[in-house]
């Protein structure tokens, strides 16, 4: 399922709202989540999970094609931890 | 940031009432949960993919006692951030 399918499904459950309205809301949700992470802040969605930014230390990598060494600087990566409720649901689901 | 902050953003930027915003946000996450529970993956362009992966049973060890235990087969949820999200995290580094 992609973002547009998600909008479709949510809109199907909200008869008074147009697809466009739900689309704007879904976009706002993920935009604001992205912005929060860009600021380095944590997100916690009860029953779903939490997102945080983790720092990867600089390392010396290698270009797999040429074998040349390249320095990879400090990088920030988003990290998602599944919430307990969803973790159990996913494991027990059909 | 919590669900309440997301609801606030929708109230401010989209102009729905707080009650409506809250209902819709709940419904979005509920729909995502139901989809993942069925084992279906969710791809959100510009944010990332939520993927359900099946793990085979394996033998683990209690790190405290050293005792071997079988870890049963299970399904786990993983998040793969999009390139766009990864880049935006590191761009802020240069700016600040």
Backbone of each chain as ProteinMPNN parsed JSONL, in Angstrom:
{"seq_chain_A": "XXXXXXXXXXXXXXXXXXXXXXXXXXXXXXXXXXXXXXXXXXXXXXXXXXXXXXXXXXXXXXXXXXXXXXXXXXXXXXXXXXXXXXXXXXXXXX", "coords_chain_A": {"N_chain_A": [[0.839, -1.188, 0.0], [0.554, 2.202, -0.856], [1.034, 5.771, -0.282], [-1.16, 7.025, -1.447], [-3.037, 4.934, -1.521], [-3.407, 4.629, 1.186], [-4.595, 7.074, 1.828], [-6.944, 6.762, 0.38], [-8.149, 4.575, 1.726], [-8.521, 5.643, 4.296], [-10.169, 7.808, 3.684], [-12.381, 6.431, 2.776], [-13.492, 5.638, 5.119], [-14.398, 7.883, 6.223], [-17.033, 9.396, 5.533], [-17.848, 12.1, 5.306], [-15.704, 13.508, 4.419], [-13.65, 14.693, 1.749], [-11.536, 13.04, -0.684], [-9.362, 14.681, -1.321], [-9.138, 16.33, 0.977], [-8.398, 14.483, 2.95], [-6.027, 13.688, 1.851], [-4.431, 15.991, 2.066], [-4.212, 16.079, 4.826], [-2.911, 13.646, 5.463], [-0.498, 14.11, 4.158], [0.371, 16.312, 5.655], [0.768, 15.096, 8.14], [2.987, 13.311, 7.667], [4.871, 15.124, 6.703], [5.227, 16.827, 8.917], [6.232, 15.006, 10.715], [8.634, 14.325, 9.472], [9.937, 16.8, 9.55], [10.217, 17.157, 12.276], [12.015, 15.101, 12.899], [14.188, 15.991, 11.401], [14.979, 18.118, 12.888], [16.123, 16.81, 14.878], [14.577, 15.885, 16.864], [12.534, 13.64, 18.835], [9.899, 11.291, 18.091], [6.871, 10.126, 19.361], [4.436, 7.785, 19.002], [1.791, 6.599, 20.494], [0.972, 3.204, 20.834], [1.772, 2.665, 18.304], [4.56, 3.248, 17.639], [7.957, 4.517, 18.073], [10.041, 7.144, 16.827], [13.381, 8.044, 16.325], [16.458, 9.954, 16.141], [19.512, 8.631, 15.274], [23.036, 8.674, 15.719], [25.563, 7.948, 13.467], [28.849, 6.968, 13.664], [31.842, 8.431, 12.205], [33.511, 6.687, 9.565], [35.854, 4.639, 7.746], [35.132, 3.876, 4.584], [34.78, 1.709, 1.695], [35.032, 1.911, -1.764], [33.186, -0.32, -3.474], [33.59, -1.056, -6.092], [36.055, -0.059, -7.067], [37.706, -0.472, -4.925], [38.912, 1.492, -3.572], [39.703, 3.536, -0.721], [37.361, 5.459, 1.112], [36.438, 8.28, 3.043], [33.82, 8.234, 5.292], [31.785, 10.485, 6.705], [30.429, 11.615, 9.949], [27.131, 10.601, 10.327], [23.59, 11.11, 10.447], [20.932, 8.993, 11.2], [17.528, 7.972, 10.74], [15.67, 6.178, 13.173], [13.431, 3.579, 13.857], [11.385, 2.358, 16.38], [9.35, -0.309, 17.055], [6.167, -0.136, 18.587], [4.877, -1.762, 21.541], [2.253, -2.797, 21.393], [1.678, -2.85, 18.613], [3.752, -4.456, 17.749], [3.103, -6.934, 18.858], [0.656, -7.356, 17.571], [1.427, -7.522, 14.87], [2.965, -9.8, 14.91], [1.119, -11.734, 15.674], [-0.81, -11.556, 13.773], [-2.791, -12.51, 10.816]], "CA_chain_A": [[0.0, 0.0, 0.0], [1.322, 3.439, -0.874], [0.375, 6.883, 0.411], [-2.462, 7.279, -2.052], [-3.932, 3.864, -1.044], [-3.702, 4.944, 2.589], [-5.571, 8.169, 1.777], [-8.177, 6.146, -0.111], [-8.76, 3.766, 2.782], [-8.978, 6.518, 5.384], [-11.298, 8.575, 3.142], [-13.513, 5.512, 2.704], [-14.091, 5.488, 6.45], [-14.869, 9.212, 6.641], [-17.917, 9.796, 4.431], [-18.039, 13.558, 5.133], [-14.495, 14.16, 3.94], [-13.246, 14.4, 0.375], [-10.206, 12.445, -0.854], [-8.397, 15.799, -1.269], [-8.96, 16.758, 2.377], [-7.634, 13.453, 3.649], [-4.691, 13.716, 1.26], [-3.716, 17.102, 2.691], [-3.931, 15.709, 6.217], [-1.881, 12.602, 5.487], [0.762, 14.78, 3.815], [0.772, 17.133, 6.8], [1.273, 14.186, 9.182], [4.34, 12.83, 7.38], [5.762, 16.297, 6.616], [5.588, 17.321, 10.252], [7.1, 13.991, 11.321], [9.946, 14.485, 8.847], [10.545, 18.027, 10.055], [10.593, 16.906, 13.676], [13.249, 14.298, 12.899], [15.277, 16.822, 10.875], [15.439, 18.962, 13.998], [16.776, 15.92, 15.83], [13.632, 15.544, 17.935], [11.973, 12.305, 18.884], [8.449, 11.214, 17.891], [6.312, 8.94, 19.99], [3.03, 7.562, 18.676], [1.302, 5.512, 21.359], [0.329, 2.068, 20.179], [2.38, 2.447, 16.993], [6.002, 3.134, 17.831], [8.645, 5.788, 18.228], [11.106, 7.443, 15.861], [14.407, 8.92, 16.861], [17.608, 10.122, 15.272], [20.722, 8.053, 15.835], [24.242, 9.179, 15.075], [26.531, 6.929, 13.027], [30.194, 7.532, 13.741], [32.58, 8.432, 10.937], [34.26, 5.45, 9.337], [36.476, 4.58, 6.436], [34.456, 2.894, 3.745], [35.509, 1.346, 0.5], [34.256, 1.839, -2.988], [33.232, -1.753, -3.788], [33.992, -1.264, -7.48], [37.469, 0.219, -7.274], [38.488, -0.884, -3.763], [39.518, 2.689, -2.993], [39.182, 3.964, 0.578], [36.697, 6.763, 1.175], [36.021, 8.627, 4.389], [32.407, 8.495, 5.455], [31.695, 11.316, 7.902], [29.339, 11.364, 10.887], [25.828, 10.693, 9.676], [22.428, 10.879, 11.296], [19.951, 8.125, 10.557], [16.295, 7.799, 11.496], [15.501, 4.84, 13.719], [12.055, 3.329, 14.296], [11.206, 1.246, 17.314], [7.934, -0.684, 17.038], [5.485, -0.146, 19.882], [4.558, -3.1, 22.047], [0.95, -3.239, 20.895], [1.779, -3.17, 17.186], [4.695, -5.571, 17.642], [2.345, -8.158, 19.121], [-0.359, -7.522, 16.519], [2.09, -7.947, 13.639], [3.417, -11.186, 15.096], [-0.023, -12.64, 15.788], [-1.739, -11.349, 12.669], [-2.943, -13.579, 9.819]], "C_chain_A": [[0.882, 1.248, 0.0], [0.501, 4.565, -0.243], [-1.028, 7.129, -0.144], [-3.488, 6.195, -1.661], [-4.36, 4.13, 0.395], [-4.771, 6.029, 2.654], [-6.947, 7.613, 1.393], [-8.908, 5.387, 0.997], [-9.304, 4.613, 3.921], [-10.215, 7.294, 4.92], [-12.562, 7.717, 3.079], [-14.229, 5.352, 4.038], [-14.606, 6.827, 6.987], [-15.765, 9.788, 5.545], [-18.069, 11.309, 4.245], [-16.804, 14.255, 4.599], [-14.154, 13.719, 2.521], [-11.837, 13.796, 0.378], [-9.126, 13.517, -0.686], [-8.083, 16.228, 0.159], [-8.084, 15.771, 3.131], [-6.192, 13.445, 3.149], [-3.833, 14.814, 1.907], [-3.312, 16.732, 4.122], [-2.82, 14.665, 6.312], [-0.516, 13.214, 5.141], [1.28, 15.609, 4.98], [1.362, 16.257, 7.909], [2.731, 13.804, 8.889], [5.347, 13.974, 7.217], [6.191, 16.737, 8.007], [6.456, 16.301, 10.982], [8.52, 14.112, 10.774], [10.682, 15.699, 9.389], [11.029, 17.853, 11.496], [11.911, 16.133, 13.75], [14.436, 15.122, 12.392], [15.846, 17.732, 11.945], [16.163, 18.126, 15.054], [15.861, 15.505, 16.969], [13.051, 14.153, 17.753], [10.455, 12.372, 18.647], [7.95, 9.968, 18.605], [4.832, 8.843, 19.685], [2.574, 6.352, 19.481], [0.61, 4.416, 20.568], [0.921, 1.759, 18.811], [3.881, 2.242, 17.139], [6.633, 4.489, 18.005], [9.758, 5.906, 17.192], [12.134, 8.316, 16.562], [15.571, 8.988, 15.891], [18.824, 9.522, 15.967], [21.931, 8.539, 15.041], [25.171, 8.016, 14.736], [27.908, 7.584, 13.018], [30.89, 7.527, 12.386], [33.378, 7.133, 10.782], [34.93, 5.534, 7.972], [35.8, 3.474, 5.649], [35.301, 2.587, 2.532], [34.568, 1.369, -0.693], [34.331, 0.388, -3.469], [33.717, -2.03, -5.21], [35.503, -1.125, -7.647], [38.341, -0.236, -6.097], [39.164, 0.279, -3.063], [38.895, 3.042, -1.651], [38.498, 5.318, 0.452], [36.28, 7.029, 2.618], [34.532, 8.926, 4.414], [32.268, 9.242, 6.776], [30.585, 10.894, 8.844], [28.011, 11.552, 10.16], [24.729, 10.483, 10.697], [21.47, 9.982, 10.541], [18.696, 8.022, 11.417], [16.185, 6.359, 11.982], [14.081, 4.687, 14.234], [12.025, 2.157, 15.255], [9.717, 0.943, 17.381], [7.373, -0.654, 18.446], [5.055, -1.555, 20.257], [3.27, -3.657, 21.432], [1.035, -3.678, 19.433], [2.699, -4.365, 16.949], [3.964, -6.903, 17.824], [1.323, -8.428, 18.034], [0.259, -8.056, 15.234], [2.486, -9.421, 13.738], [2.252, -12.175, 15.126], [-0.985, -12.571, 14.625], [-1.739, -12.469, 11.646], [-2.063, -13.411, 8.695]], "O_chain_A": [[1.841, 1.338, 0.766], [-0.595, 4.333, 0.267], [-1.963, 7.406, 0.607], [-4.669, 6.498, -1.49], [-5.506, 3.894, 0.775], [-5.727, 5.931, 3.424], [-7.965, 7.949, 1.998], [-10.116, 5.534, 1.18], [-10.387, 4.355, 4.446], [-11.188, 7.425, 5.663], [-13.669, 8.207, 3.299], [-15.402, 4.985, 4.093], [-15.179, 6.889, 8.075], [-15.307, 10.579, 4.721], [-18.385, 11.761, 3.144], [-16.833, 15.46, 4.349], [-14.334, 12.562, 2.14], [-11.056, 14.006, 1.305], [-8.119, 13.305, -0.01], [-6.927, 16.46, 0.512], [-7.16, 16.153, 3.848], [-5.256, 13.224, 3.918], [-2.671, 14.594, 2.247], [-2.205, 17.039, 4.565], [-1.909, 14.783, 7.131], [0.495, 12.876, 5.757], [2.478, 15.614, 5.264], [2.346, 16.638, 8.543], [3.602, 13.953, 9.746], [6.524, 13.824, 7.546], [7.37, 16.989, 8.251], [7.317, 16.675, 11.778], [9.491, 14.014, 11.524], [11.883, 15.648, 9.655], [12.097, 18.333, 11.878], [12.797, 16.454, 14.542], [15.554, 14.975, 12.886], [17.027, 18.078, 11.926], [16.74, 18.663, 16.0], [16.295, 14.859, 17.923], [13.077, 13.579, 16.664], [9.812, 13.374, 18.959], [8.529, 8.89, 18.474], [4.057, 9.721, 20.065], [2.938, 5.217, 19.173], [-0.245, 4.691, 19.726], [0.62, 0.722, 18.22], [4.406, 1.181, 16.799], [5.937, 5.501, 18.077], [10.332, 4.912, 16.746], [11.777, 9.226, 17.311], [15.668, 8.2, 14.95], [19.128, 9.865, 17.11], [21.843, 8.782, 13.838], [25.52, 7.208, 15.597], [28.092, 8.645, 12.42], [30.566, 6.715, 11.519], [33.855, 6.564, 11.764], [34.605, 6.395, 7.154], [35.882, 2.297, 5.997], [36.393, 3.129, 2.358], [33.436, 0.892, -0.615], [35.406, -0.088, -3.832], [34.202, -3.125, -5.496], [36.15, -1.958, -8.281], [39.557, -0.372, -6.237], [39.893, 0.095, -2.089], [37.691, 2.868, -1.46], [38.995, 6.214, -0.23], [35.83, 6.127, 3.325], [34.041, 9.764, 3.658], [32.59, 8.708, 7.836], [29.876, 9.924, 8.576], [27.805, 12.547, 9.466], [24.907, 9.771, 11.685], [21.224, 10.199, 9.355], [18.768, 7.988, 12.645], [16.569, 5.43, 11.273], [13.578, 5.547, 14.957], [12.575, 1.093, 14.972], [8.913, 1.813, 17.717], [8.027, -1.095, 19.391], [4.893, -2.423, 19.399], [3.205, -4.812, 21.012], [0.53, -4.737, 19.061], [2.455, -5.182, 16.061], [4.165, -7.856, 17.071], [1.132, -9.571, 17.617], [-0.308, -8.933, 14.583], [2.358, -10.181, 12.778], [2.378, -13.309, 14.664], [-1.871, -13.415, 14.491], [-0.814, -13.28, 11.601], [-2.074, -14.228, 7.774]]}, "seq_chain_B": "XXXXXXXXXXXXXXXXXXXXXXXXXXXXXXXXXXXXXXXXXXXXXXXXXXXXXXXXXXXXXXXXXXXXXXXXXXXXXXXXXXXXXXXXXXXXXXXX", "coords_chain_B": {"N_chain_B": [[7.788, 14.89, 19.955], [4.369, 14.132, 19.894], [1.244, 12.386, 19.277], [-0.599, 14.344, 19.88], [0.741, 16.731, 19.196], [0.878, 16.46, 16.437], [-1.804, 16.562, 15.801], [-2.314, 19.18, 16.569], [-0.793, 20.544, 14.635], [-2.289, 19.956, 12.343], [-4.665, 21.144, 12.936], [-3.819, 23.816, 12.99], [-2.618, 24.214, 10.405], [-4.298, 23.06, 8.466], [-6.828, 23.629, 9.195], [-8.971, 22.179, 10.256], [-11.27, 21.34, 12.909], [-10.175, 20.742, 16.313], [-11.244, 18.394, 17.29], [-12.085, 17.031, 14.979], [-9.606, 16.853, 13.656], [-8.216, 15.243, 15.427], [-9.704, 12.855, 15.303], [-9.238, 12.096, 12.659], [-6.444, 11.778, 12.554], [-6.105, 9.653, 14.36], [-7.455, 7.705, 12.922], [-5.848, 7.458, 10.665], [-3.476, 6.332, 11.727], [-4.597, 4.01, 12.852], [-5.507, 2.724, 10.55], [-3.075, 2.24, 9.301], [-1.93, 0.494, 11.156], [-3.704, -1.706, 11.022], [-3.258, -2.519, 8.413], [-0.562, -3.308, 8.461], [-0.73, -5.328, 10.293], [-1.981, -7.25, 8.835], [0.105, -8.05, 7.377], [0.811, -6.661, 5.205], [2.817, -4.365, 3.318], [3.719, -0.87, 3.794], [4.217, 1.931, 1.842], [5.495, 5.047, 2.058], [6.028, 7.701, 0.197], [8.867, 9.786, 0.246], [9.105, 9.58, 2.943], [9.334, 6.883, 4.093], [9.465, 3.208, 4.128], [7.347, 0.803, 5.622], [7.82, -2.411, 6.57], [6.795, -5.772, 6.85], [8.491, -8.472, 8.103], [9.294, -11.944, 7.899], [10.671, -14.021, 10.304], [12.821, -16.764, 10.679], [12.788, -19.606, 12.967], [15.295, -19.617, 15.537], [18.287, -20.479, 17.354], [18.866, -19.062, 20.384], [20.599, -17.418, 23.103], [20.568, -17.155, 26.574], [21.893, -14.343, 27.829], [22.707, -13.983, 30.408], [22.77, -16.427, 31.812], [23.832, -18.118, 29.97], [22.473, -20.143, 28.938], [20.988, -22.123, 26.386], [18.316, -21.263, 24.25], [15.383, -21.821, 22.293], [14.393, -19.556, 19.867], [11.345, -18.692, 18.734], [9.763, -18.832, 15.428], [8.882, -15.762, 13.948], [7.033, -12.735, 13.168], [8.191, -9.604, 12.231], [8.217, -6.009, 12.387], [9.732, -3.71, 10.28], [11.324, -0.569, 9.627], [12.189, 1.221, 6.808], [13.899, 3.981, 6.115], [13.323, 6.624, 3.74], [15.414, 7.868, 1.05], [15.132, 10.597, 0.825], [14.291, 11.405, 3.393], [16.505, 10.602, 4.901], [18.464, 12.256, 3.798], [17.455, 14.76, 4.517], [17.798, 14.761, 7.251], [20.508, 14.978, 7.505], [21.123, 17.284, 6.199], [20.287, 19.32, 7.851], [22.256, 19.363, 9.621], [24.379, 20.728, 8.434], [23.35, 23.256, 8.195], [22.726, 24.109, 10.846]], "CA_chain_B": [[6.497, 15.053, 19.278], [3.401, 13.064, 20.132], [0.056, 12.501, 18.432], [-1.22, 15.64, 20.188], [1.425, 17.773, 18.411], [0.48, 16.28, 15.037], [-3.187, 17.067, 15.748], [-2.172, 20.638, 16.648], [-0.319, 20.984, 13.309], [-3.387, 19.856, 11.376], [-5.602, 22.189, 13.358], [-3.26, 25.112, 12.578], [-2.31, 24.356, 8.988], [-5.355, 22.634, 7.555], [-8.03, 24.336, 9.605], [-10.037, 21.354, 10.818], [-11.393, 21.508, 14.359], [-9.303, 19.815, 17.034], [-11.95, 17.118, 17.41], [-11.982, 16.382, 13.666], [-8.193, 16.541, 13.409], [-7.864, 14.114, 16.27], [-10.345, 11.651, 14.756], [-8.598, 11.707, 11.407], [-5.093, 11.277, 12.853], [-6.289, 8.313, 14.934], [-7.871, 6.81, 11.848], [-4.69, 7.216, 9.802], [-2.596, 5.358, 12.384], [-5.328, 2.744, 12.969], [-5.502, 2.089, 9.231], [-1.717, 1.736, 9.086], [-1.744, -0.675, 12.031], [-4.473, -2.837, 10.476], [-2.59, -2.949, 7.184], [0.668, -4.01, 8.837], [-1.157, -6.539, 10.997], [-2.286, -8.228, 7.781], [1.365, -8.432, 6.749], [0.995, -5.848, 4.0], [3.765, -3.275, 3.574], [3.247, 0.485, 3.517], [5.279, 2.774, 1.276], [5.163, 6.467, 2.11], [7.103, 8.349, -0.547], [9.452, 10.926, 0.944], [9.271, 9.286, 4.367], [9.971, 5.573, 4.193], [8.626, 2.014, 3.986], [7.152, -0.091, 6.767], [7.789, -3.738, 5.972], [6.679, -6.898, 7.779], [9.402, -9.535, 7.684], [9.165, -13.203, 8.634], [11.947, -14.527, 10.812], [12.821, -18.199, 10.953], [13.204, -19.887, 14.36], [16.75, -19.751, 15.678], [18.702, -20.764, 18.713], [19.478, -17.922, 21.05], [21.256, -17.76, 24.353], [20.343, -16.22, 27.671], [23.234, -13.784, 28.055], [23.065, -14.013, 31.823], [23.064, -17.787, 32.268], [24.504, -18.871, 28.916], [21.587, -21.24, 28.573], [20.464, -22.045, 25.023], [16.866, -21.326, 24.134], [14.917, -21.683, 20.918], [13.575, -18.373, 19.616], [10.37, -19.174, 17.759], [9.573, -18.062, 14.197], [8.025, -14.621, 14.238], [6.977, -11.666, 12.163], [8.606, -8.335, 12.821], [8.018, -4.83, 11.568], [10.928, -2.883, 10.14], [11.133, 0.697, 8.915], [13.314, 1.61, 5.959], [13.719, 5.394, 5.793], [13.579, 6.978, 2.34], [16.618, 8.684, 0.799], [14.76, 11.992, 1.078], [14.296, 11.615, 4.841], [17.897, 10.485, 5.366], [19.177, 13.472, 3.383], [16.994, 15.936, 5.264], [18.387, 14.694, 8.596], [21.912, 15.376, 7.452], [21.202, 18.653, 5.704], [20.103, 20.219, 9.001], [23.559, 19.365, 10.262], [25.197, 21.755, 7.792], [22.718, 24.55, 8.459], [22.794, 24.54, 12.252]], "C_chain_B": [[5.619, 13.844, 19.568], [2.229, 13.269, 19.172], [-0.612, 13.858, 18.637], [-0.587, 16.782, 19.389], [1.041, 17.684, 16.938], [-0.926, 16.841, 14.841], [-3.178, 18.596, 15.739], [-1.761, 21.222, 15.29], [-1.454, 21.0, 12.294], [-4.434, 20.922, 11.669], [-5.12, 23.551, 12.85], [-3.149, 25.269, 11.065], [-3.461, 24.026, 8.057], [-6.692, 23.248, 7.942], [-9.211, 23.478, 10.027], [-10.125, 21.617, 12.318], [-10.482, 20.489, 15.04], [-9.924, 18.426, 17.11], [-11.83, 16.332, 16.097], [-10.546, 15.943, 13.397], [-7.786, 15.298, 14.175], [-8.447, 12.803, 15.743], [-9.617, 11.153, 13.521], [-7.2, 11.128, 11.66], [-5.172, 9.859, 13.444], [-6.583, 7.302, 13.836], [-6.705, 6.477, 10.907], [-3.79, 6.154, 10.447], [-3.286, 4.005, 12.567], [-5.303, 1.984, 11.648], [-4.126, 1.507, 8.93], [-1.483, 0.468, 9.913], [-2.457, -1.902, 11.472], [-3.802, -3.406, 9.233], [-1.35, -3.788, 7.511], [0.349, -5.329, 9.535], [-1.469, -7.656, 10.001], [-1.025, -8.685, 7.057], [1.662, -7.639, 5.494], [1.968, -4.705, 4.295], [3.172, -1.913, 3.209], [4.419, 1.321, 3.019], [4.812, 4.221, 1.3], [6.291, 7.22, 1.418], [7.573, 9.595, 0.191], [9.65, 10.685, 2.416], [9.97, 7.939, 4.563], [8.968, 4.436, 4.037], [8.55, 1.236, 5.292], [6.953, -1.487, 6.2], [7.701, -4.808, 7.051], [7.565, -8.023, 7.267], [9.198, -10.77, 8.539], [10.537, -13.69, 9.043], [11.803, -16.016, 11.073], [13.185, -18.45, 12.415], [14.719, -20.015, 14.422], [17.072, -20.026, 17.141], [19.397, -19.531, 19.281], [20.079, -18.365, 22.368], [20.872, -16.709, 25.399], [21.703, -15.642, 28.049], [23.678, -13.851, 29.517], [23.507, -15.411, 32.271], [23.834, -18.595, 31.227], [23.666, -20.024, 28.401], [21.047, -21.071, 27.151], [18.95, -22.124, 25.034], [16.484, -21.157, 22.678], [14.052, -20.431, 20.818], [12.649, -18.741, 18.459], [10.321, -18.289, 16.512], [8.623, -16.924, 14.513], [8.01, -13.637, 13.085], [7.313, -10.352, 12.851], [8.388, -7.19, 11.831], [9.316, -4.038, 11.494], [10.586, -1.621, 9.36], [12.377, 0.989, 8.112], [13.11, 3.058, 5.541], [14.041, 5.666, 4.324], [14.855, 7.813, 2.252], [16.355, 10.137, 1.17], [14.83, 12.293, 2.579], [15.728, 11.577, 5.38], [18.686, 11.746, 5.03], [18.76, 14.674, 4.224], [17.546, 15.927, 6.695], [19.812, 15.232, 8.584], [22.136, 16.779, 6.91], [21.157, 19.626, 6.879], [21.412, 20.377, 9.775], [24.426, 20.522, 9.764], [24.679, 23.149, 8.17], [22.962, 25.011, 9.895], [24.208, 24.702, 12.766]], "O_chain_B": [[6.06, 12.697, 19.498], [2.223, 14.199, 18.365], [-1.127, 14.453, 17.691], [-1.286, 17.696, 18.953], [0.895, 18.706, 16.267], [-1.205, 17.509, 13.846], [-3.932, 19.227, 14.999], [-2.293, 22.24, 14.849], [-1.573, 21.925, 11.49], [-5.009, 21.519, 10.759], [-5.913, 24.344, 12.342], [-3.526, 26.298, 10.505], [-3.598, 24.626, 6.991], [-7.588, 23.372, 7.106], [-10.33, 23.977, 10.147], [-9.155, 22.07, 12.926], [-10.07, 19.503, 14.43], [-9.23, 17.415, 17.007], [-11.519, 15.141, 16.096], [-10.297, 14.817, 12.968], [-7.106, 14.417, 13.649], [-7.774, 11.772, 15.736], [-9.402, 9.952, 13.349], [-6.818, 10.121, 11.063], [-4.396, 8.98, 13.069], [-6.039, 6.197, 13.82], [-6.595, 5.354, 10.416], [-3.39, 5.192, 9.79], [-2.64, 2.963, 12.453], [-5.107, 0.769, 11.618], [-4.016, 0.415, 8.373], [-0.91, -0.506, 9.425], [-1.899, -2.999, 11.448], [-3.779, -4.619, 9.026], [-1.122, -4.839, 6.913], [1.069, -6.316, 9.385], [-1.254, -8.836, 10.276], [-1.072, -9.592, 6.226], [2.642, -7.904, 4.798], [1.951, -4.14, 5.388], [2.239, -1.824, 2.411], [5.463, 1.413, 3.666], [3.839, 4.575, 0.633], [7.38, 7.365, 1.973], [6.759, 10.366, 0.7], [10.294, 11.489, 3.09], [11.061, 7.87, 5.128], [7.775, 4.667, 3.84], [9.554, 1.039, 5.976], [6.019, -1.72, 5.433], [8.432, -4.767, 8.04], [7.41, -8.477, 6.133], [8.959, -10.675, 9.743], [11.453, -13.762, 8.224], [10.797, -16.472, 11.617], [13.822, -17.605, 13.043], [15.35, -20.47, 13.468], [16.245, -19.833, 18.032], [20.379, -19.033, 18.729], [20.066, -19.549, 22.703], [20.86, -15.512, 25.112], [22.572, -16.367, 28.536], [24.869, -13.784, 29.821], [24.483, -15.561, 33.007], [24.421, -19.628, 31.548], [24.097, -20.786, 27.535], [20.685, -19.96, 26.765], [18.366, -22.947, 25.738], [17.153, -20.454, 21.921], [13.101, -20.259, 21.58], [13.1, -19.059, 17.358], [10.778, -17.146, 16.533], [7.664, -17.101, 15.265], [8.832, -13.687, 12.171], [6.783, -10.036, 13.916], [8.377, -7.383, 10.616], [9.925, -3.731, 12.519], [9.671, -1.613, 8.536], [13.486, 1.007, 8.647], [12.25, 3.347, 4.709], [14.914, 5.026, 3.739], [15.311, 8.387, 3.241], [17.207, 10.819, 1.739], [15.37, 13.323, 2.981], [16.115, 12.406, 6.204], [19.464, 12.246, 5.842], [19.591, 15.501, 4.599], [17.739, 16.991, 7.283], [20.258, 15.864, 9.542], [23.185, 17.387, 7.124], [21.884, 20.619, 6.908], [21.641, 21.366, 10.472], [25.105, 21.197, 10.538], [25.448, 24.076, 8.425], [23.353, 26.153, 10.133], [24.405, 25.059, 13.927]]}, "name": "protein", "num_of_chains": 2, "seq": "XXXXXXXXXXXXXXXXXXXXXXXXXXXXXXXXXXXXXXXXXXXXXXXXXXXXXXXXXXXXXXXXXXXXXXXXXXXXXXXXXXXXXXXXXXXXXXXXXXXXXXXXXXXXXXXXXXXXXXXXXXXXXXXXXXXXXXXXXXXXXXXXXXXXXXXXXXXXXXXXXXXXXXXXXXXXXXXXXXXXXXXXXXXXXX"}
